[in-house]
């Protein structure tokens, strides 16, 4: 995983805050109760990046992480932080 320890810690803190504020979010996603659920091919990726966007740190991600990371690296970090979701809808 290509992310500096201090950046991972900050990312985890911000993501955990979103998850604490919306404790049923994983269940909502697993059951397709989100915008354009029927069009989502990779539920885990959608979930991770939606939470990241919800954390309101997009500028920090662009300014701090993207100079040395790609979306693939970021997704790896997000998957370690975010709960695993499994599609339960058609």
Biotite code that builds the C-alpha atoms (Angstrom):
import biotite.structure as struc

atoms = struc.array([
    struc.Atom([0.000, 0.000, 0.000], chain_id="A", res_id=1, res_name="UNK", atom_name="CA", element="C"),
    struc.Atom([1.509, 3.280, -1.108], chain_id="A", res_id=2, res_name="UNK", atom_name="CA", element="C"),
    struc.Atom([0.495, 5.844, 1.484], chain_id="A", res_id=3, res_name="UNK", atom_name="CA", element="C"),
    struc.Atom([2.457, 7.594, 4.204], chain_id="A", res_id=4, res_name="UNK", atom_name="CA", element="C"),
    struc.Atom([1.544, 6.552, 7.742], chain_id="A", res_id=5, res_name="UNK", atom_name="CA", element="C"),
    struc.Atom([0.475, 10.051, 8.773], chain_id="A", res_id=6, res_name="UNK", atom_name="CA", element="C"),
    struc.Atom([-1.718, 10.391, 5.688], chain_id="A", res_id=7, res_name="UNK", atom_name="CA", element="C"),
    struc.Atom([-3.327, 7.000, 6.330], chain_id="A", res_id=8, res_name="UNK", atom_name="CA", element="C"),
    struc.Atom([-4.019, 8.010, 9.934], chain_id="A", res_id=9, res_name="UNK", atom_name="CA", element="C"),
    struc.Atom([-5.685, 11.261, 8.850], chain_id="A", res_id=10, res_name="UNK", atom_name="CA", element="C"),
    struc.Atom([-7.722, 9.476, 6.183], chain_id="A", res_id=11, res_name="UNK", atom_name="CA", element="C"),
    struc.Atom([-8.853, 6.882, 8.736], chain_id="A", res_id=12, res_name="UNK", atom_name="CA", element="C"),
    struc.Atom([-9.870, 9.564, 11.230], chain_id="A", res_id=13, res_name="UNK", atom_name="CA", element="C"),
    struc.Atom([-11.981, 11.364, 8.637], chain_id="A", res_id=14, res_name="UNK", atom_name="CA", element="C"),
    struc.Atom([-13.586, 8.182, 7.281], chain_id="A", res_id=15, res_name="UNK", atom_name="CA", element="C"),
    struc.Atom([-14.336, 6.913, 10.796], chain_id="A", res_id=16, res_name="UNK", atom_name="CA", element="C"),
    struc.Atom([-16.095, 10.215, 11.538], chain_id="A", res_id=17, res_name="UNK", atom_name="CA", element="C"),
    struc.Atom([-18.398, 9.730, 8.532], chain_id="A", res_id=18, res_name="UNK", atom_name="CA", element="C"),
    struc.Atom([-19.130, 6.138, 9.525], chain_id="A", res_id=19, res_name="UNK", atom_name="CA", element="C"),
    struc.Atom([-19.900, 7.213, 13.107], chain_id="A", res_id=20, res_name="UNK", atom_name="CA", element="C"),
    struc.Atom([-22.280, 9.890, 11.847], chain_id="A", res_id=21, res_name="UNK", atom_name="CA", element="C"),
    struc.Atom([-24.034, 7.426, 9.501], chain_id="A", res_id=22, res_name="UNK", atom_name="CA", element="C"),
    struc.Atom([-23.845, 4.035, 11.246], chain_id="A", res_id=23, res_name="UNK", atom_name="CA", element="C"),
    struc.Atom([-26.312, 2.365, 8.840], chain_id="A", res_id=24, res_name="UNK", atom_name="CA", element="C"),
    struc.Atom([-24.469, 3.413, 5.697], chain_id="A", res_id=25, res_name="UNK", atom_name="CA", element="C"),
    struc.Atom([-23.016, -0.035, 4.920], chain_id="A", res_id=26, res_name="UNK", atom_name="CA", element="C"),
    struc.Atom([-26.460, -1.617, 5.229], chain_id="A", res_id=27, res_name="UNK", atom_name="CA", element="C"),
    struc.Atom([-27.960, 1.049, 2.959], chain_id="A", res_id=28, res_name="UNK", atom_name="CA", element="C"),
    struc.Atom([-25.388, 0.285, 0.277], chain_id="A", res_id=29, res_name="UNK", atom_name="CA", element="C"),
    struc.Atom([-25.688, -3.479, 0.619], chain_id="A", res_id=30, res_name="UNK", atom_name="CA", element="C"),
    struc.Atom([-29.442, -3.199, 0.047], chain_id="A", res_id=31, res_name="UNK", atom_name="CA", element="C"),
    struc.Atom([-29.207, -0.750, -2.848], chain_id="A", res_id=32, res_name="UNK", atom_name="CA", element="C"),
    struc.Atom([-30.649, 2.249, -1.047], chain_id="A", res_id=33, res_name="UNK", atom_name="CA", element="C"),
    struc.Atom([-28.456, 4.911, -2.703], chain_id="A", res_id=34, res_name="UNK", atom_name="CA", element="C"),
    struc.Atom([-28.546, 6.970, -5.892], chain_id="A", res_id=35, res_name="UNK", atom_name="CA", element="C"),
    struc.Atom([-28.021, 4.930, -9.070], chain_id="A", res_id=36, res_name="UNK", atom_name="CA", element="C"),
    struc.Atom([-27.558, 1.673, -7.163], chain_id="A", res_id=37, res_name="UNK", atom_name="CA", element="C"),
    struc.Atom([-28.787, -0.307, -10.168], chain_id="A", res_id=38, res_name="UNK", atom_name="CA", element="C"),
    struc.Atom([-25.950, 1.125, -12.299], chain_id="A", res_id=39, res_name="UNK", atom_name="CA", element="C"),
    struc.Atom([-23.188, 0.298, -9.801], chain_id="A", res_id=40, res_name="UNK", atom_name="CA", element="C"),
    struc.Atom([-20.895, -2.508, -10.948], chain_id="A", res_id=41, res_name="UNK", atom_name="CA", element="C"),
    struc.Atom([-18.311, -2.490, -8.133], chain_id="A", res_id=42, res_name="UNK", atom_name="CA", element="C"),
    struc.Atom([-20.189, -1.873, -4.903], chain_id="A", res_id=43, res_name="UNK", atom_name="CA", element="C"),
    struc.Atom([-17.104, -1.783, -2.654], chain_id="A", res_id=44, res_name="UNK", atom_name="CA", element="C"),
    struc.Atom([-15.360, 0.826, -4.805], chain_id="A", res_id=45, res_name="UNK", atom_name="CA", element="C"),
    struc.Atom([-18.498, 2.959, -4.996], chain_id="A", res_id=46, res_name="UNK", atom_name="CA", element="C"),
    struc.Atom([-18.987, 2.702, -1.232], chain_id="A", res_id=47, res_name="UNK", atom_name="CA", element="C"),
    struc.Atom([-15.383, 3.631, -0.433], chain_id="A", res_id=48, res_name="UNK", atom_name="CA", element="C"),
    struc.Atom([-15.249, 6.629, -2.731], chain_id="A", res_id=49, res_name="UNK", atom_name="CA", element="C"),
    struc.Atom([-18.710, 7.863, -1.682], chain_id="A", res_id=50, res_name="UNK", atom_name="CA", element="C"),
    struc.Atom([-17.581, 7.837, 1.941], chain_id="A", res_id=51, res_name="UNK", atom_name="CA", element="C"),
    struc.Atom([-14.386, 9.639, 0.971], chain_id="A", res_id=52, res_name="UNK", atom_name="CA", element="C"),
    struc.Atom([-16.415, 12.310, -0.826], chain_id="A", res_id=53, res_name="UNK", atom_name="CA", element="C"),
    struc.Atom([-18.755, 12.528, 2.166], chain_id="A", res_id=54, res_name="UNK", atom_name="CA", element="C"),
    struc.Atom([-15.790, 13.217, 4.422], chain_id="A", res_id=55, res_name="UNK", atom_name="CA", element="C"),
    struc.Atom([-15.312, 16.536, 2.627], chain_id="A", res_id=56, res_name="UNK", atom_name="CA", element="C"),
    struc.Atom([-11.568, 16.142, 2.184], chain_id="A", res_id=57, res_name="UNK", atom_name="CA", element="C"),
    struc.Atom([-11.390, 16.075, -1.617], chain_id="A", res_id=58, res_name="UNK", atom_name="CA", element="C"),
    struc.Atom([-9.059, 19.064, -1.767], chain_id="A", res_id=59, res_name="UNK", atom_name="CA", element="C"),
    struc.Atom([-6.718, 17.459, 0.765], chain_id="A", res_id=60, res_name="UNK", atom_name="CA", element="C"),
    struc.Atom([-6.739, 14.226, -1.252], chain_id="A", res_id=61, res_name="UNK", atom_name="CA", element="C"),
    struc.Atom([-5.914, 16.105, -4.463], chain_id="A", res_id=62, res_name="UNK", atom_name="CA", element="C"),
    struc.Atom([-3.242, 18.291, -2.874], chain_id="A", res_id=63, res_name="UNK", atom_name="CA", element="C"),
    struc.Atom([-1.662, 15.737, -0.545], chain_id="A", res_id=64, res_name="UNK", atom_name="CA", element="C"),
    struc.Atom([-2.212, 12.231, -1.854], chain_id="A", res_id=65, res_name="UNK", atom_name="CA", element="C"),
    struc.Atom([-2.449, 12.453, -5.631], chain_id="A", res_id=66, res_name="UNK", atom_name="CA", element="C"),
    struc.Atom([1.027, 13.921, -6.094], chain_id="A", res_id=67, res_name="UNK", atom_name="CA", element="C"),
    struc.Atom([2.414, 10.499, -5.131], chain_id="A", res_id=68, res_name="UNK", atom_name="CA", element="C"),
    struc.Atom([-0.569, 8.123, -5.454], chain_id="A", res_id=69, res_name="UNK", atom_name="CA", element="C"),
    struc.Atom([-3.106, 6.913, -7.991], chain_id="A", res_id=70, res_name="UNK", atom_name="CA", element="C"),
    struc.Atom([-6.776, 5.986, -7.530], chain_id="A", res_id=71, res_name="UNK", atom_name="CA", element="C"),
    struc.Atom([-5.675, 2.352, -7.234], chain_id="A", res_id=72, res_name="UNK", atom_name="CA", element="C"),
    struc.Atom([-3.404, 3.162, -4.284], chain_id="A", res_id=73, res_name="UNK", atom_name="CA", element="C"),
    struc.Atom([-6.118, 5.260, -2.665], chain_id="A", res_id=74, res_name="UNK", atom_name="CA", element="C"),
    struc.Atom([-8.694, 2.501, -3.098], chain_id="A", res_id=75, res_name="UNK", atom_name="CA", element="C"),
    struc.Atom([-6.365, 0.024, -1.392], chain_id="A", res_id=76, res_name="UNK", atom_name="CA", element="C"),
    struc.Atom([-6.113, 2.343, 1.614], chain_id="A", res_id=77, res_name="UNK", atom_name="CA", element="C"),
    struc.Atom([-9.868, 2.953, 1.649], chain_id="A", res_id=78, res_name="UNK", atom_name="CA", element="C"),
    struc.Atom([-10.599, -0.781, 1.569], chain_id="A", res_id=79, res_name="UNK", atom_name="CA", element="C"),
    struc.Atom([-8.485, -1.210, 4.697], chain_id="A", res_id=80, res_name="UNK", atom_name="CA", element="C"),
    struc.Atom([-10.473, 1.498, 6.473], chain_id="A", res_id=81, res_name="UNK", atom_name="CA", element="C"),
    struc.Atom([-14.049, 1.044, 5.238], chain_id="A", res_id=82, res_name="UNK", atom_name="CA", element="C"),
    struc.Atom([-16.281, -1.878, 6.156], chain_id="A", res_id=83, res_name="UNK", atom_name="CA", element="C"),
    struc.Atom([-16.665, -4.573, 3.518], chain_id="A", res_id=84, res_name="UNK", atom_name="CA", element="C"),
    struc.Atom([-20.014, -4.403, 1.759], chain_id="A", res_id=85, res_name="UNK", atom_name="CA", element="C"),
    struc.Atom([-21.729, -7.234, -0.085], chain_id="A", res_id=86, res_name="UNK", atom_name="CA", element="C"),
    struc.Atom([-24.446, -6.694, -2.671], chain_id="A", res_id=87, res_name="UNK", atom_name="CA", element="C"),
    struc.Atom([-27.803, -7.974, -1.448], chain_id="A", res_id=88, res_name="UNK", atom_name="CA", element="C"),
    struc.Atom([-29.889, -6.463, -4.236], chain_id="A", res_id=89, res_name="UNK", atom_name="CA", element="C"),
    struc.Atom([-30.382, -7.282, -7.917], chain_id="A", res_id=90, res_name="UNK", atom_name="CA", element="C"),
])
